[in-house]
Amino acid sequence: MFILFTLQIPAAILIISLVIIGIIFYLMLNRHKIQKEELQRKIQAGKEDIQEQIDRAEKSESYKEFFLANMSHEIRTPMHAISGMTNILRRNEHPKEQDKYLDAIHQSAENLLVILNDILDSSKIEAGKLKIDSIPMNPVQVIEDVVEILRFRAEDKGLQLKHLIEGNIPEQVLGDPIRLNQILTNLASNAIKFTESGSVQISLRVIQKDSEDLMQFAVEDTGIGIPDNKLKTIFDVFEQVDGTLSKKFGGTGLGLSISKQLVEMQGGNIQATSILNQGSTFTFQLPLKPILQTAPKEMTITEEELVKMGASLGSLKVLLAEDNDFNVMLAKDDLSYYIPHIEIETAANGKIALEMFKSKAYDLVLMDIQMPEMNGYEAARKIREWEEKEAQANQTPIIAMTASLLKAEIVKCYEVGMNNFIPKPYKIEEFIGTINEEAMKIQ
Ligand code: ADP
């Protein structure tokens, strides 16, 4: 009995211990399960959070693009009025002492346009939306154009702006003349900006690398130079050697970074060397392939030729569809200055333009794109439909005038039946030159 009793106690303890261990084990397993579920819940929440953040970032990226494209358009329109009317004031009679104010307005508008274009380009590159063309171009011509445009700025500072073409350069290569012009203009403008005396030289020669022919462009100045420790970072976004200098000369610190990216997008490389207080040289190489056939040369029109061109157009009847009063004033003034016998009628939106077009014969239509009631695309499309319905023998040339430089919008101008386009703000030779080009086709 005693033995039985003494055996029962350890058995009970054992059973109780086993039950306790079982409970602990169960609790541990359950806790582990709860922890696992908790972890899975957190991972799921984390995933959703990350996805939400990606969605938000993507949304904000496309919002940024949309915002920039629209802002650029909104800023371009008043800038077009500012720079255009400054030009009118400059060419009309005015007190001599006002020259410096007019020059200042003109220069500020130009600077603003450069900044605007830089910001747009930078955001396009970032979004992978900037495309490089591959069309026939003459690299020497591009250099000459840049020298021509910057000559006055260099002369103003008493600097010599030279170009040097070494050896035989193919007359026609495949490349992107606009982007090459942009890179060279940017480097040469910097060179002029940061040089107080001496010269700036743009040179071109062909070099061989890994048995491939490369075109090597260099922009050399005798300016303030760049310290060694800054040379490595000078191509980074917003990098400037001396912030106080940028206050004096203007600038955003975007130019070199855009130039570097444009060079690299064309399969090239860019480098800078410099000696402080002696000067800097920016060199880049591009694999521009020579082509044999010759493309028509880009036309540069002098003031004298413009006046002659305008006079030869005779009495041109133009319908100008434009809702902005300042732009109407500007276009009318420019047109009647260069084309003395022109007749201009205006329409404040596409709908009015369409009705006017139906009721009277015009030689040419200048069509703004963004207008109330009916925009330029719609009006041009309806004009073409009407001409077809009326079985008109010839289509009247329609030239789009647009502050948007987005390729898709320019393509759309042609798709709806327009024949050409003039960007705003326009250069007077683009404006009169394009009108002349279209008017010649109907004469
Ligand atoms: P920005 O000229 O608008 O400031 P950039 O990216 O074109 O921007 O140039 C960045 C900086 O590099 C300039 O602010 C200047 O400090 C320096 N830099 C560029 N080109 C030259 C040059 N030719 N000589 C001296 N410094 C230069």
Boltz pocket constraint, residues with backbone or C-beta under 6 A from the ligand:
constraints:
  - pocket:
      binder: B
      contacts: [[A, 186], [A, 187], [A, 190], [A, 191], [A, 194], [A, 221], [A, 223], [A, 224], [A, 225], [A, 226], [A, 234], [A, 236], [A, 239], [A, 240], [A, 241], [A, 242], [A, 246], [A, 250], [A, 251], [A, 252], [A, 253], [A, 254], [A, 255], [A, 256], [A, 257], [A, 280]]
      max_distance: 6.0
